[in-house]
Amino acid sequence: VIQDTLAPIGNIDETEENVWGVYVIDGPQKPDANDLKRRLINFYRKYNPEKLKYVDSYVKIWADNTEALFGTLEKKYGPEPTPEELDALEVREGAKNNLLGRLKMSVIKVHEVTKRLRMGGEAVRPPTAKTPWPLPYWVFLGDVYAAMARQKRQPILSFKRKLYAEGENIFSKENLPQLKAEVASGEINVTNEADIGLLTAITMTQANGGKFPSTSKERTRVGAVSMIPHIWKEKWNLKRPDQNIEVVEQAAQGLKGDLDKIYVDVLKGLPTTGMSFFYFNKSNYTTNEKEYWACGVDRKGLHIFDADRNGILETYGFREIKEFGAADSFFWIEVVRANKNKNILNPGQKVYLKTFQAWDMMALVYDYTHLLAGAT
């Protein structure tokens, strides 16, 4: 459905439709007249549920001075709850209130809690997706939008390559724009400051017609801040779209030669290049964010990363996977390898990844295994 609809728009050849797909991540909640009320409800749900009965009164009093109100509240109680903390509250309240609790959630969280309720109410919070993931081909995008609209949320969708065949050049001229976008979005994880400085300097230079945007006006015009991953925006404390970044400036001073080749040489050393990521619980009973691990899927197989995706901990190649499948709460593979003790997740042959992206993950693994077998 997805390929048939979008492939003609992108002038994609019919024989290559299956290697493309739509990626999604849960977008921000849309602001509306009830935004202050929603923020207050979430705040008091975390810190002081007894105050929930006064929320309507607070909204009338503080409607024109929202930031002053939250400044006072944060000094007294602490920061507003994070999306992960709200997810945890939704799971607990949803389990208690059944359908009533689920009506407040985004479509992704509804999906998660619905499946959790079938599992007998375990107190395990599912990991939140940190990066976009590919939707299965059978998904109707209209259903995704409709469900999220009811929750006053909006999906962030992108249409791009999801499969790369063995022997194909991932770093071709045609694929490079997508790879650059994945660096900027954080999907390709760049942990070295010198590397991200160099990649950003190249992108800015190319966007500015071959000349590094050294002035405030030039940086604003090319949208320099949008070329930097969110994690590095925080580390560099970026507050303005035209802000100067010393490490990027330094990298730009030494730029010469084929910039695309320099860019590709850096990408080749990054383990997350060319992967789609899914997130799972390292332990069935963890509540620690760092106990969530990531599984990257590419043409070589499944790669296990820690929560920060700094390096590959384990790889299950497609040629050593005998079977695979999915259920409501987990994706599984049966591995055939000589050294069974090498498996860090399970000393035997069966590996279970506890995730609510199980069916999405299975669809991508199915596509890859069939591609390797000759189907395109």
C-alpha positions as CSV (number, residue, x, y, z in Angstrom):
1,V,0.0,0.0,0.0
2,I,2.7,2.5,1.0
3,Q,5.1,1.7,-1.9
4,D,2.3,1.7,-4.5
5,T,1.2,5.2,-3.3
6,L,4.5,7.0,-2.7
7,A,6.9,5.3,-5.2
8,P,5.4,7.1,-8.3
9,I,5.7,10.4,-6.5
10,G,9.4,9.9,-6.0
11,N,10.0,8.6,-9.5
12,I,11.0,5.2,-8.1
13,D,11.3,2.3,-10.6
14,E,8.7,-0.4,-10.0
15,T,11.4,-3.0,-9.6
16,E,12.9,-1.0,-6.7
17,E,9.7,-0.2,-4.8
18,N,10.2,-2.8,-2.1
19,V,13.5,-1.3,-0.9
20,W,11.8,1.9,0.1
21,G,9.5,2.5,3.0
22,V,7.8,5.0,5.3
23,Y,9.5,5.7,8.7
24,V,7.6,7.1,11.6
25,I,8.3,8.5,15.1
26,D,5.7,9.9,17.5
27,G,5.7,13.7,17.1
28,P,5.0,16.4,19.6
29,Q,1.6,17.1,21.0
30,K,-0.2,19.9,19.1
31,P,-0.7,23.0,21.2
32,D,-4.3,24.1,21.8
33,A,-6.5,26.1,24.2
34,N,-6.2,23.3,26.7
35,D,-2.4,23.1,26.6
36,L,-2.0,24.8,30.0
37,K,-4.5,22.5,31.6
38,R,-2.8,19.4,30.1
39,R,0.6,20.6,31.4
40,L,-0.8,21.2,34.9
41,I,-2.5,17.8,34.9
42,N,0.7,16.0,33.9
43,F,2.7,18.0,36.4
44,Y,0.4,17.2,39.4
45,R,0.0,13.6,38.3
46,K,3.7,13.3,38.9
47,Y,4.2,15.4,42.0
48,N,0.9,16.0,43.9
49,P,-2.3,14.2,42.6
50,E,-4.3,15.9,45.4
51,K,-4.0,19.2,43.5
52,L,-5.7,17.9,40.4
53,K,-9.1,19.1,41.6
54,Y,-7.8,22.7,41.5
55,V,-6.5,22.6,38.0
56,D,-9.4,24.4,36.4
57,S,-9.1,27.3,38.9
58,Y,-5.4,27.6,38.2
59,V,-6.0,27.7,34.5
60,K,-8.3,30.7,34.9
61,I,-5.9,32.6,37.1
62,W,-2.6,31.9,35.2
63,A,-3.8,31.7,31.6
64,D,-1.9,34.8,30.7
65,N,1.2,34.1,32.7
66,T,2.0,30.4,32.0
67,E,5.8,30.5,32.3
68,A,5.7,32.4,35.6
69,L,3.4,29.7,37.0
70,F,5.7,26.8,35.9
71,G,8.7,28.7,37.1
72,T,7.2,28.8,40.6
73,L,6.0,25.2,40.4
74,E,9.4,23.9,39.3
75,K,11.2,25.7,42.2
76,K,8.8,24.0,44.6
77,Y,8.5,20.5,43.1
78,G,11.0,20.0,40.3
79,P,11.0,20.0,36.5
80,E,8.0,19.1,34.3
81,P,7.7,15.3,33.7
82,T,9.6,14.0,30.7
83,P,7.9,12.0,27.9
84,E,9.4,8.8,29.4
85,E,7.9,9.6,32.9
86,L,4.5,10.3,31.3
87,D,4.8,7.0,29.4
88,A,5.3,5.2,32.7
89,L,2.3,7.0,34.3
90,E,0.2,6.1,31.3
91,V,1.1,2.5,31.6
92,R,0.2,2.3,35.3
93,E,-2.9,4.3,35.0
94,G,-4.0,2.6,31.8
95,A,-3.6,-0.8,33.5
96,K,-5.8,0.4,36.4
97,N,-8.5,2.2,34.4
98,N,-8.5,-0.1,31.3
99,L,-9.9,1.7,28.3
100,L,-10.4,5.1,30.1
101,G,-6.7,5.3,30.8
102,R,-5.8,4.5,27.2
103,L,-8.0,7.4,25.8
104,K,-5.3,9.9,27.0
105,M,-2.4,8.3,25.1
106,S,-0.7,8.8,21.8
107,V,-1.4,6.0,19.3
108,I,2.0,4.5,19.9
109,K,1.4,4.3,23.7
110,V,-2.1,2.9,23.1
111,H,-0.5,0.2,21.0
112,E,2.0,-0.6,23.8
113,V,-0.5,-0.5,26.7
114,T,-3.1,-2.6,24.9
115,K,-0.5,-5.3,24.5
116,R,0.7,-5.0,28.0
117,L,-2.8,-5.5,29.4
118,R,-2.9,-8.8,27.6
119,M,0.2,-9.8,29.5
120,G,-1.4,-9.7,32.9
121,G,-0.4,-6.3,34.0
122,E,3.4,-6.7,34.4
123,A,5.1,-3.6,35.9
124,V,7.6,-3.3,33.1
125,R,7.7,0.0,31.2
126,P,8.4,-0.6,27.5
127,P,11.2,1.4,25.9
128,T,10.3,4.5,24.0
129,A,11.6,4.7,20.4
130,K,14.4,7.2,20.1
131,T,14.7,7.1,16.3
132,P,12.2,6.6,13.4
133,W,11.5,3.0,12.4
134,P,10.0,1.6,9.2
135,L,6.3,0.8,9.0
136,P,5.3,-2.6,7.6
137,Y,4.0,-2.4,4.0
138,W,0.4,-3.4,5.1
139,V,0.0,-0.2,7.3
140,F,-2.6,2.4,6.2
141,L,-1.1,5.9,6.8
142,G,-4.6,7.3,7.1
143,D,-5.2,5.1,10.2
144,V,-1.9,6.4,11.8
145,Y,-2.9,10.0,11.2
146,A,-6.5,9.5,12.4
147,A,-5.4,7.8,15.6
148,M,-2.8,10.4,16.5
149,A,-5.1,13.3,15.6
150,R,-7.5,12.0,18.2
151,Q,-4.7,12.3,20.7
152,K,-3.7,15.8,19.5
153,R,-0.4,14.4,18.3
154,Q,1.1,14.2,14.9
155,P,3.4,11.5,13.4
156,I,6.6,12.6,11.9
157,L,6.9,10.6,8.6
158,S,9.7,10.2,6.1
159,F,9.9,8.2,2.9
160,K,13.3,6.7,2.2
161,R,15.5,3.7,1.5
162,K,15.1,0.9,4.1
163,L,16.9,-2.0,2.4
164,Y,20.4,-2.2,0.9
165,A,21.4,-5.4,-1.0
166,E,24.7,-7.2,-0.5
167,G,27.3,-5.7,-2.7
168,E,25.4,-2.4,-3.2
169,N,27.2,0.8,-2.5
170,I,25.4,2.4,0.4
171,F,27.5,5.5,0.0
172,S,26.6,6.2,-3.6
173,K,25.8,9.7,-4.8
174,E,22.1,8.8,-4.8
175,N,22.1,7.6,-1.2
176,L,24.3,10.3,0.3
177,P,21.5,12.9,0.8
178,Q,19.6,10.4,2.9
179,L,22.7,9.5,5.0
180,K,23.3,13.2,5.7
181,A,19.7,13.6,6.8
182,E,20.1,10.6,9.1
183,V,23.2,12.2,10.7
184,A,21.3,15.4,11.3
185,S,18.4,13.6,12.8
186,G,20.6,11.4,15.1
187,E,19.6,8.1,13.4
188,I,23.3,7.7,12.5
189,N,24.9,8.1,15.9
190,V,28.1,10.2,15.9
191,T,29.8,10.1,19.3
192,N,33.1,11.8,18.5
193,E,33.0,15.6,18.7
194,A,35.6,16.1,16.0
195,D,33.7,13.8,13.6
196,I,30.4,15.6,14.1
197,G,32.2,19.0,13.8
198,L,33.7,17.9,10.5
199,L,30.4,16.4,9.1
200,T,28.5,19.6,10.1
201,A,31.1,21.9,8.6
202,I,30.8,19.9,5.3
203,T,27.0,20.1,5.2
204,M,27.0,23.8,6.0
205,T,29.6,24.5,3.4
206,Q,27.7,22.6,0.7
207,A,24.4,24.2,1.6
208,N,26.1,27.6,1.2
209,G,27.3,27.0,-2.3
210,G,30.8,25.8,-1.4
211,K,31.7,28.5,1.1
212,F,31.4,28.0,4.9
213,P,28.7,30.2,6.3
214,S,30.9,32.3,8.7
215,T,28.4,35.1,9.4
216,S,25.3,35.0,11.5
217,K,23.1,35.9,8.5
218,E,24.5,33.1,6.3
219,R,24.1,30.5,9.1
220,T,20.5,31.5,9.5
221,R,19.8,31.4,5.8
222,V,21.1,27.9,5.3
223,G,19.4,26.6,8.4
224,A,22.7,25.6,10.0
225,V,21.1,24.5,13.3
226,S,18.9,22.0,11.6
227,M,22.0,20.2,10.4
228,I,23.1,19.3,13.9
229,P,21.8,16.3,15.9
230,H,19.7,17.1,18.9
231,I,22.2,15.5,21.3
232,W,25.0,17.8,20.1
233,K,22.7,20.8,20.2
234,E,22.4,20.1,23.9
235,K,26.1,19.5,24.5
236,W,27.0,22.7,22.7
237,N,24.2,24.6,24.4
238,L,22.8,26.0,21.2
239,K,20.1,28.6,21.8
240,R,20.1,30.6,18.6
241,P,19.8,29.5,14.9
242,D,22.8,31.7,14.0
243,Q,25.0,30.7,16.9
244,N,28.7,30.2,16.2
245,I,30.1,26.7,17.1
246,E,33.8,26.7,17.7
247,V,34.4,23.0,16.9
248,V,32.6,23.4,13.5
249,E,34.5,26.6,12.7
250,Q,37.8,24.8,13.3
251,A,36.8,21.9,11.1
252,A,35.8,24.2,8.4
253,Q,39.2,25.9,8.3
254,G,40.9,22.7,7.1
255,L,38.3,21.7,4.5
256,K,39.6,21.1,1.0
257,G,39.3,18.5,-1.7
258,D,36.3,16.2,-2.4
259,L,34.0,17.0,0.5
260,D,31.6,14.1,-0.3
261,K,34.5,11.7,-0.1
262,I,35.6,13.1,3.3
263,Y,32.0,12.8,4.5
264,V,31.8,9.2,3.4
265,D,35.1,8.3,4.9
266,V,33.8,9.3,8.3
267,L,30.5,7.5,7.8
268,K,32.3,4.3,7.0
269,G,33.7,4.2,10.5
270,L,30.3,4.6,12.2
271,P,28.6,1.3,13.2
272,T,25.1,2.7,12.9
273,T,25.3,3.7,9.3
274,G,22.7,2.0,7.1
275,M,20.7,0.6,10.0
276,S,17.1,0.8,11.1
277,F,16.7,0.7,14.9
278,F,14.2,-0.9,17.3
279,Y,14.3,-0.7,21.1
280,F,13.8,-3.5,23.6
281,N,14.1,-4.2,27.3
282,K,17.5,-5.7,28.3
283,S,15.7,-7.1,31.4
284,N,12.0,-8.0,31.7
285,Y,11.7,-6.1,34.9
286,T,13.8,-3.0,34.4
287,T,12.7,0.6,35.1
288,N,16.1,2.1,34.4
289,E,16.4,4.0,31.1
290,K,20.0,2.7,30.6
291,E,18.6,-0.9,30.7
292,Y,16.9,-0.3,27.4
293,W,19.0,-1.6,24.5
294,A,18.7,-1.1,20.8
295,C,18.7,-3.5,17.9
296,G,20.0,-2.3,14.6
297,V,18.9,-4.2,11.4
298,D,20.9,-3.9,8.2
299,R,21.8,-6.2,5.3
300,K,24.3,-8.2,7.5
301,G,21.8,-9.1,10.2
302,L,20.7,-8.0,13.7
303,H,23.1,-5.9,15.8
304,I,22.7,-5.4,19.6
305,F,23.7,-2.0,21.0
306,D,23.5,-0.5,24.5
307,A,21.0,2.4,25.1
308,D,23.5,5.0,23.8
309,R,24.2,3.0,20.6
310,N,28.0,3.6,21.0
311,G,29.1,0.3,19.6
312,I,27.9,-3.2,18.6
313,L,27.8,-5.7,21.5
314,E,26.6,-8.7,19.5
315,T,25.7,-9.5,15.9
316,Y,23.3,-12.2,14.7
317,G,24.0,-12.7,11.0
318,F,21.1,-13.6,8.7
319,R,22.9,-16.7,7.6
320,E,23.0,-18.0,11.2
321,I,19.4,-17.3,11.9
322,K,17.4,-20.5,11.4
323,E,13.9,-19.0,12.2
324,F,12.4,-15.8,13.4
325,G,9.0,-14.5,14.5
326,A,7.0,-12.1,16.5
327,A,4.3,-12.0,19.2
328,D,2.5,-9.1,20.9
329,S,5.4,-8.4,23.3
330,F,8.6,-9.8,21.8
331,F,10.5,-10.6,18.6
332,W,12.5,-13.8,18.6
333,I,15.1,-15.6,16.6
334,E,16.6,-19.1,16.6
335,V,20.3,-18.9,16.1
336,V,22.5,-21.7,14.7
337,R,26.2,-21.0,15.6
338,A,29.1,-23.2,16.7
339,N,29.9,-21.3,19.9
340,K,26.7,-21.0,21.8
341,N,28.3,-19.3,24.7
342,K,29.1,-16.3,22.5
343,N,25.5,-15.2,22.7
344,I,25.4,-12.3,25.3
345,L,21.6,-12.3,25.6
346,N,20.9,-16.0,25.9
347,P,23.4,-18.8,26.3
348,G,21.2,-21.1,24.2
349,Q,20.0,-20.7,20.6
350,K,16.7,-18.9,21.2
351,V,17.0,-15.1,21.6
352,Y,14.0,-13.0,22.7
353,L,13.8,-9.2,22.4
354,K,11.1,-7.8,24.6
355,T,9.7,-4.9,22.5
356,F,6.4,-3.5,21.3
357,Q,7.9,-2.9,17.8
358,A,8.0,-6.7,17.3
359,W,5.8,-6.9,14.2
360,D,7.5,-3.9,12.6
361,M,10.8,-5.5,13.3
362,M,9.7,-8.9,11.9
363,A,8.5,-7.2,8.7
364,L,11.9,-5.6,8.1
365,V,13.8,-8.8,8.8
366,Y,11.4,-10.7,6.5
367,D,12.2,-8.1,3.7
368,Y,15.9,-8.4,4.2
369,T,16.0,-12.2,4.3
370,H,14.0,-12.4,1.1
371,L,16.2,-9.7,-0.5
372,L,19.2,-11.8,0.3
373,A,17.5,-14.8,-1.2
374,G,17.0,-13.0,-4.4
375,A,13.7,-11.3,-4.0
376,T,13.6,-7.6,-4.7
